[in-house]
Amino acid sequence: MLLDDFLVGYDKRLRPGFGGAPTLVDVNMNIRSMGPISEIDMAYQMDCYFRQSWVDKRLQFKGPLQTLPVSIKILHRIWKPDTHFLNGKESYLHTVTTPNKLLRINRDGRLLLSMRLTIKASCPMHLEKYPMDVQICPIRLASHGYGEDDVLYTWTHGADGSIKMAPDMKLSQYDLVGLSAGNATSMSAGQRHSVLYAQFVLRRHTGYFLINFYMPCSLLVVISWVGFWINREATADRIALGITTVLTMAFLGVDNRQDLPKISYSTALDLFVGVCFMFVVASIIQFASVHYSTTFGNGEVMTLSDDADSTDDETTLDTSMRDFPRPRYGGYGGMSSRSTSKSNGAGSTSSSFAHAFDDSRAIANGKSGRYKMPCLLQLWNCLKGNSKYRDMKLRMKPWGTNSVSRIDRFSRVSFPLAFSIFQVLYWLAYFDFSTSGQLET
């Protein structure tokens, strides 16, 4: 009977106090959880109890009860604010096991409407310092159809006390380090609307990125320096090491972009991965310069093969080498000129290699007139795998075995020093060393 008396002559199409002062709607929120927070969608999600309170004198009653709990079905028969979230995307009301709504009516006509909502709202992000960034995610609400002359929104307990956070709330990727709220107005369709807003200050955790990106990239750069201690004659080993580190760095560079939108600027992580990639590529370029500057014949001395059964190799090498003139040494060091003798049989090969070995010794002693075999003939002997030709090449070296390049010596110091300076400057520029922690609730 009491509810029937309430609704006699009640017109839900008219707001309370229609034609007079604007209706004041008090709002407060109790946030139970936040997340996930998506950089790709630039949106965040939170689960909260959203409460609104307003006075409708048409619903005043007398009796022993101070507060009258009523079914939510009466909401379809009374006026209620048409509140909506201005930056909301996919918000919804929880309906398990029944619609999560609560309605209370006080004797003075004040109504309390509480709903459990999951709100997905947009959050414009600035990712220049990603993953050491701080994001400010707002929530804004207003009336959909009423201007500020009809409906005014205010925070129930003031801007500082109307939003409560659950004490056990944890975020997987962020820390909530700040919260602010306030009132504002906005223009829509030529009408001013009352707006409430709140801003959540979120600081990203960097532990995941340290383990999965920063440490692997740094270790790959360090591994690329191992080539500086490998003999410069070990071309295959150093090139294989360089190519492996370059490909791994390329994979990490692509992987760190998978969780980000297609932004047109570089992030702090992009800068770090890019510089590490440059250091790895520089290691390969460094070896190219070492290889280019390596003197002809530098390498490890190998003993001549004792296998005398390679008749075909010996004959071919002898035939190919005896047709070229021998170098002449004269004037310097008192060495007389040497003429080339052509002979057939097994002794010709031994004579050729004896002359070549003597020539290499002369070259090692600083004499001029080095014998140079044509490039095509060298290529043919290399492709054929002529062991005698290989032994001769290894013996013709002026400065001893396993020589260390000056470029390698310089790189052993300059590369680690340059990378250390970069690391110090990078972390000073991007990392926030201030004390991080969760917002006290």
C-alpha positions as CSV (number, residue, x, y, z in Angstrom):
1,M,0.0,0.0,0.0
2,L,2.8,2.4,0.8
3,L,4.5,1.9,-2.6
4,D,1.1,2.4,-4.3
5,D,0.7,5.7,-2.4
6,F,4.1,6.8,-3.6
7,L,3.3,6.4,-7.2
8,V,-0.1,8.1,-7.2
9,G,0.2,11.0,-9.6
10,Y,3.9,10.3,-10.1
11,D,5.3,11.2,-13.5
12,K,8.7,9.6,-14.1
13,R,9.2,11.8,-17.2
14,L,9.8,14.8,-15.1
15,R,12.9,15.2,-12.9
16,P,12.6,16.2,-9.3
17,G,12.0,19.9,-8.8
18,F,11.2,20.4,-12.5
19,G,11.3,24.1,-13.4
20,G,13.3,25.0,-10.3
21,A,16.8,24.5,-9.1
22,P,18.9,21.7,-10.7
23,T,18.7,18.3,-9.2
24,L,21.9,17.4,-7.3
25,V,23.3,13.9,-7.9
26,D,25.9,12.7,-5.5
27,V,28.3,10.1,-6.8
28,N,30.9,7.8,-5.1
29,M,32.7,4.7,-6.3
30,N,34.2,1.6,-4.6
31,I,36.7,0.0,-7.0
32,R,37.3,-3.7,-6.4
33,S,39.8,-4.4,-9.2
34,M,41.5,-2.9,-12.2
35,G,42.8,-4.6,-15.3
36,P,43.7,-5.6,-17.8
37,I,45.3,-2.5,-19.2
38,S,45.9,-2.8,-22.9
39,E,48.4,-0.7,-24.8
40,I,47.2,-1.9,-28.2
41,D,43.6,-0.8,-27.5
42,M,44.7,2.1,-25.2
43,A,42.0,1.1,-22.8
44,Y,41.7,-0.1,-19.2
45,Q,39.1,-2.0,-17.3
46,M,37.8,-1.9,-13.7
47,D,35.2,-3.6,-11.6
48,C,33.5,-1.2,-9.2
49,Y,30.4,-0.4,-7.2
50,F,28.9,2.7,-8.6
51,R,26.6,4.6,-6.3
52,Q,24.3,7.6,-7.0
53,S,22.1,9.5,-4.6
54,W,19.6,12.3,-5.2
55,V,16.5,13.7,-3.5
56,D,13.0,13.3,-4.9
57,K,10.5,14.9,-2.6
58,R,7.6,13.2,-4.4
59,L,8.8,10.0,-2.7
60,Q,8.7,11.2,0.9
61,F,6.9,9.1,3.4
62,K,6.0,8.9,7.1
63,G,6.3,6.0,9.4
64,P,8.6,4.2,11.8
65,L,11.1,3.2,9.1
66,Q,14.0,5.5,8.4
67,T,15.0,3.7,5.2
68,L,12.8,1.7,2.9
69,P,14.5,-1.1,0.9
70,V,12.6,-1.7,-2.3
71,S,12.9,-4.0,-5.2
72,I,14.8,-2.8,-8.2
73,K,11.7,-3.3,-10.3
74,I,10.4,0.0,-9.0
75,L,13.2,1.7,-11.0
76,H,11.1,1.3,-14.1
77,R,8.4,3.5,-12.5
78,I,10.4,6.4,-11.1
79,W,12.8,9.0,-12.4
80,K,16.5,8.3,-12.2
81,P,19.6,10.1,-13.6
82,D,20.7,9.1,-17.2
83,T,24.4,8.9,-16.2
84,H,26.8,7.6,-18.8
85,F,30.6,7.4,-19.0
86,L,32.0,9.8,-21.6
87,N,35.1,7.7,-22.3
88,G,33.5,4.4,-21.8
89,K,33.8,1.7,-24.4
90,E,32.3,-1.6,-23.4
91,S,30.8,-1.2,-19.9
92,Y,28.2,-3.6,-18.6
93,L,26.1,-4.4,-15.5
94,H,26.7,-7.7,-13.6
95,T,23.6,-9.9,-13.8
96,V,24.7,-13.1,-12.0
97,T,22.7,-14.4,-10.2
98,T,20.3,-11.4,-10.5
99,P,21.0,-7.9,-11.7
100,N,23.5,-6.4,-9.2
101,K,21.5,-3.3,-8.2
102,L,20.4,-1.9,-4.9
103,L,17.7,0.8,-4.2
104,R,17.0,2.5,-0.9
105,I,14.5,5.3,-0.2
106,N,14.8,7.5,2.9
107,R,11.9,9.2,4.7
108,D,13.0,12.6,3.4
109,G,12.8,11.4,-0.2
110,R,16.6,10.7,-0.7
111,L,17.2,7.7,-2.9
112,L,20.4,5.6,-3.1
113,L,21.0,3.5,-6.2
114,S,24.1,1.2,-6.2
115,M,25.2,-0.9,-9.2
116,R,28.1,-3.3,-9.8
117,L,29.6,-2.4,-13.1
118,T,32.6,-3.4,-15.2
119,I,33.8,-0.3,-17.0
120,K,36.1,-0.4,-19.9
121,A,37.3,3.1,-20.7
122,S,39.7,4.6,-23.1
123,C,43.1,5.7,-21.8
124,P,45.3,7.8,-24.1
125,M,48.8,6.7,-23.6
126,H,52.2,8.3,-24.3
127,L,54.7,5.5,-24.8
128,E,57.9,7.5,-25.4
129,K,59.3,6.1,-22.2
130,Y,57.9,2.6,-22.5
131,P,58.5,0.4,-20.5
132,M,59.5,2.9,-17.8
133,D,56.4,5.1,-18.4
134,V,53.8,6.6,-16.2
135,Q,50.2,6.6,-17.6
136,I,47.2,8.7,-16.5
137,C,44.0,6.9,-17.2
138,P,40.8,9.0,-16.7
139,I,37.2,8.2,-16.1
140,R,34.6,10.9,-16.9
141,L,30.8,10.8,-16.3
142,A,27.9,13.1,-17.1
143,S,24.2,13.2,-17.8
144,H,23.4,12.1,-21.3
145,G,20.4,14.4,-21.9
146,Y,20.3,17.0,-19.1
147,G,22.4,20.1,-19.0
148,E,23.8,21.7,-15.9
149,D,20.7,23.8,-15.5
150,D,18.7,20.6,-14.8
151,V,21.2,18.1,-13.3
152,L,24.4,18.8,-11.3
153,Y,26.9,16.1,-10.4
154,T,29.0,16.3,-7.2
155,W,31.3,13.9,-5.3
156,T,29.5,12.6,-2.2
157,H,32.5,12.9,0.2
158,G,34.4,15.5,-1.7
159,A,37.0,15.0,-4.5
160,D,39.5,13.3,-2.2
161,G,37.2,10.8,-0.4
162,S,34.6,9.7,-2.8
163,I,36.7,7.0,-4.6
164,K,37.7,4.0,-2.5
165,M,40.1,1.3,-3.5
166,A,40.0,-2.2,-2.3
167,P,42.9,-2.8,0.1
168,D,43.8,-6.2,-1.5
169,M,43.7,-4.9,-5.0
170,K,46.8,-5.8,-7.1
171,L,47.7,-4.9,-10.7
172,S,49.8,-7.3,-12.7
173,Q,51.7,-4.7,-14.8
174,Y,51.3,-1.5,-12.9
175,D,51.3,0.2,-9.6
176,L,48.6,2.7,-8.7
177,V,50.7,5.6,-7.4
178,G,48.2,8.5,-7.6
179,L,44.5,9.3,-7.7
180,S,42.8,12.7,-8.3
181,A,39.2,13.7,-8.9
182,G,37.2,16.8,-9.5
183,N,34.3,18.6,-11.3
184,A,34.2,20.1,-14.7
185,T,31.8,21.2,-17.4
186,S,31.7,20.3,-21.1
187,M,29.9,21.5,-24.1
188,S,27.7,19.1,-26.1
189,A,25.2,20.1,-28.8
190,G,25.4,23.7,-27.7
191,Q,24.5,22.8,-24.0
192,R,26.7,22.8,-21.0
193,H,26.9,19.6,-19.0
194,S,28.1,18.9,-15.5
195,V,31.0,16.4,-15.5
196,L,32.7,14.4,-12.8
197,Y,36.2,13.0,-13.5
198,A,38.8,10.9,-11.9
199,Q,42.4,10.2,-12.9
200,F,44.3,7.1,-12.0
201,V,48.1,7.5,-12.1
202,L,49.7,4.2,-13.1
203,R,53.4,3.3,-13.1
204,R,54.5,0.3,-15.1
205,H,56.5,-2.6,-13.6
206,T,59.9,-3.0,-15.3
207,G,60.9,-6.4,-14.0
208,Y,59.3,-8.3,-16.9
209,F,61.2,-6.2,-19.5
210,L,64.5,-6.4,-17.6
211,I,64.3,-10.2,-17.7
212,N,63.0,-10.7,-21.2
213,F,64.6,-7.8,-23.1
214,Y,67.2,-5.7,-21.4
215,M,69.3,-8.5,-20.0
216,P,69.2,-10.7,-23.2
217,C,70.1,-7.7,-25.4
218,S,73.0,-6.8,-23.2
219,L,74.3,-10.4,-23.1
220,L,74.1,-10.6,-26.8
221,V,76.2,-7.5,-27.2
222,V,78.8,-9.0,-24.7
223,I,78.8,-12.3,-26.7
224,S,79.5,-10.4,-29.9
225,W,82.7,-9.1,-28.3
226,V,84.1,-12.7,-27.9
227,G,85.2,-12.4,-31.5
228,F,87.8,-9.8,-30.5
229,W,89.7,-12.6,-28.7
230,I,89.4,-15.1,-31.5
231,N,92.3,-15.3,-34.0
232,R,91.6,-13.1,-37.0
233,E,92.5,-16.1,-39.2
234,A,89.3,-17.9,-37.9
235,T,87.1,-16.2,-40.4
236,A,84.3,-18.7,-40.3
237,D,84.1,-18.7,-36.5
238,R,83.9,-15.0,-36.2
239,I,81.4,-14.5,-39.0
240,A,79.1,-17.3,-37.6
241,L,79.2,-15.6,-34.2
242,G,78.4,-12.3,-35.7
243,I,75.5,-13.5,-37.8
244,T,74.0,-15.5,-34.9
245,T,73.9,-12.4,-32.6
246,V,72.5,-10.2,-35.4
247,L,69.7,-12.6,-36.1
248,T,68.9,-13.0,-32.4
249,M,68.8,-9.2,-31.9
250,A,66.5,-8.8,-34.9
251,F,64.1,-11.4,-33.4
252,L,64.1,-9.5,-30.1
253,G,63.5,-6.2,-31.9
254,V,60.4,-7.6,-33.6
255,D,59.1,-9.3,-30.5
256,N,59.1,-6.2,-28.3
257,R,56.7,-4.5,-30.8
258,Q,54.0,-7.2,-30.6
259,D,52.4,-5.8,-27.5
260,L,52.3,-2.2,-28.7
261,P,50.1,-0.3,-31.1
262,K,51.5,0.8,-34.5
263,I,52.7,4.1,-33.2
264,S,54.7,6.5,-35.3
265,Y,57.5,7.2,-32.8
266,S,60.1,5.1,-31.1
267,T,59.9,4.0,-27.5
268,A,62.7,3.8,-24.9
269,L,62.8,0.0,-25.5
270,D,63.1,0.6,-29.2
271,L,66.1,2.8,-28.6
272,F,67.8,0.3,-26.4
273,V,67.3,-2.6,-28.8
274,G,68.4,-0.4,-31.7
275,V,71.6,0.6,-30.0
276,C,72.4,-3.0,-29.1
277,F,71.7,-4.0,-32.7
278,M,74.2,-1.4,-33.8
279,F,76.8,-2.7,-31.5
280,V,76.4,-6.2,-32.8
281,V,76.5,-5.1,-36.4
282,A,79.6,-3.0,-35.6
283,S,81.3,-6.1,-34.3
284,I,80.9,-7.7,-37.8
285,I,82.1,-4.5,-39.5
286,Q,85.0,-4.5,-37.1
287,F,86.0,-8.0,-38.2
288,A,85.6,-7.0,-41.9
289,S,88.1,-4.2,-41.3
290,V,90.5,-6.6,-39.5
291,H,90.2,-9.1,-42.3
292,Y,90.8,-6.4,-44.9
293,S,93.9,-5.1,-43.1
294,T,95.3,-8.6,-42.6
295,T,98.7,-9.0,-44.4
296,F,98.9,-11.7,-47.0
297,G,99.9,-15.1,-45.6
298,N,99.2,-14.3,-42.0
299,G,98.0,-17.5,-40.3
300,E,98.9,-20.5,-38.3
301,V,101.9,-22.6,-39.4
302,M,101.0,-26.1,-40.5
303,T,103.5,-28.8,-41.1
304,L,104.0,-30.0,-44.6
305,S,102.2,-33.1,-45.5
306,D,104.4,-36.2,-45.5
307,D,102.1,-38.0,-48.0
308,A,104.1,-38.4,-51.1
309,D,101.4,-40.3,-52.9
310,S,99.6,-37.3,-54.2
311,T,101.1,-37.5,-57.6
312,D,98.3,-35.7,-59.4
313,D,98.4,-32.8,-57.0
314,E,102.1,-32.5,-57.2
315,T,102.2,-32.6,-61.0
316,T,99.4,-30.1,-61.4
317,L,100.9,-27.7,-58.9
318,D,104.3,-28.0,-60.5
319,T,102.9,-27.5,-63.9
320,S,101.0,-24.4,-62.8
321,M,103.8,-22.8,-60.8
322,R,106.8,-23.5,-62.9
323,D,105.5,-21.3,-65.8
324,F,105.8,-18.2,-63.7
325,P,109.0,-16.3,-63.1
326,R,110.6,-16.4,-59.7
327,P,111.2,-13.2,-57.8
328,R,114.6,-11.7,-57.9
329,Y,116.3,-10.2,-54.9
330,G,119.3,-8.0,-55.4
331,G,121.0,-5.0,-53.9
332,Y,119.4,-5.4,-50.5
333,G,121.1,-7.7,-48.0
334,G,123.6,-9.0,-50.5
335,M,121.2,-11.7,-51.9
336,S,121.9,-12.6,-55.5
337,S,119.3,-13.3,-58.1
338,R,117.8,-16.7,-58.6
339,S,116.9,-18.2,-61.9
340,T,114.0,-20.7,-62.4
341,S,114.9,-24.1,-63.6
342,K,112.4,-26.2,-65.5
343,S,112.7,-29.9,-65.1
344,N,110.4,-32.9,-65.4
345,G,109.7,-35.7,-62.9
346,A,109.2,-35.8,-59.2
347,G,112.0,-33.4,-58.4
348,S,110.3,-30.4,-60.1
349,T,107.7,-30.1,-57.4
350,S,110.2,-30.2,-54.6
351,S,112.3,-27.6,-56.4
352,S,109.3,-25.3,-56.8
353,F,108.4,-25.5,-53.2
354,A,112.0,-25.0,-52.1
355,H,112.1,-21.8,-54.2
356,A,108.8,-20.7,-52.8
357,F,109.9,-21.4,-49.2
358,D,113.1,-19.5,-49.8
359,D,111.2,-16.6,-51.3
360,S,108.9,-16.5,-48.3
361,R,111.9,-16.3,-46.0
362,A,113.3,-13.5,-48.0
363,I,110.0,-11.7,-47.8
364,A,110.0,-12.3,-44.0
365,N,113.4,-10.6,-43.8
366,G,112.1,-7.5,-45.5
367,K,113.3,-8.1,-49.1
368,S,111.3,-6.8,-52.0
369,G,110.1,-8.6,-55.1
370,R,107.3,-10.8,-53.7
371,Y,106.1,-13.6,-56.1
372,K,102.4,-13.2,-56.8
373,M,100.3,-16.0,-58.3
374,P,97.3,-15.0,-60.5
375,C,94.0,-14.8,-58.7
376,L,92.3,-17.4,-61.0
377,L,95.1,-19.9,-60.3
378,Q,94.9,-19.3,-56.6
379,L,91.1,-19.9,-56.7
380,W,91.6,-23.1,-58.7
381,N,94.0,-24.5,-56.2
382,C,91.8,-23.6,-53.3
383,L,88.7,-25.1,-54.9
384,K,90.6,-28.3,-55.7
385,G,92.0,-28.6,-52.2
386,N,95.6,-28.9,-53.1
387,S,97.4,-29.7,-49.9
388,K,100.8,-28.6,-51.2
389,Y,99.5,-25.3,-52.2
390,R,97.9,-24.8,-48.8
391,D,101.1,-25.7,-47.0
392,M,103.1,-23.2,-49.1
393,K,100.6,-20.5,-48.4
394,L,100.7,-21.1,-44.7
395,R,104.5,-21.0,-44.6
396,M,104.7,-17.7,-46.6
397,K,104.1,-15.3,-43.7
398,P,106.3,-12.5,-42.5
399,W,105.4,-11.8,-38.9
400,G,104.9,-15.1,-37.2
401,T,101.8,-17.2,-36.2
402,N,98.4,-16.1,-34.8
403,S,99.2,-12.4,-35.0
404,V,96.7,-10.1,-33.1
405,S,95.4,-7.1,-35.0
406,R,95.7,-3.6,-33.5
407,I,92.0,-3.1,-34.3
408,D,91.1,-6.1,-32.1
409,R,93.2,-4.7,-29.3
410,F,91.5,-1.4,-29.6
411,S,88.1,-2.9,-29.8
412,R,88.6,-4.9,-26.6
413,V,88.6,-1.7,-24.7
414,S,86.6,0.7,-26.8
415,F,83.5,-1.4,-27.3
416,P,82.9,-2.3,-23.6
417,L,83.6,1.3,-22.7
418,A,81.2,2.8,-25.2
419,F,78.5,0.3,-24.2
420,S,78.9,1.1,-20.5
421,I,78.7,4.8,-21.1
422,F,75.5,4.2,-23.1
423,Q,74.0,2.1,-20.3
424,V,74.7,4.8,-17.7
425,L,73.2,7.6,-19.9
426,Y,70.2,5.5,-20.9
427,W,69.1,4.6,-17.3
428,L,69.7,8.1,-16.1
429,A,67.5,9.5,-18.8
430,Y,64.6,7.1,-18.6
431,F,64.5,5.4,-15.3
432,D,62.5,7.0,-12.5
433,F,64.6,6.4,-9.4
434,S,62.0,7.9,-7.0
435,T,60.4,5.5,-4.6
436,S,57.6,3.5,-6.2
437,G,54.8,2.0,-4.4
438,Q,51.0,1.5,-4.3
439,L,48.6,4.2,-3.4
440,E,47.5,4.0,0.2
441,T,43.8,3.3,0.5
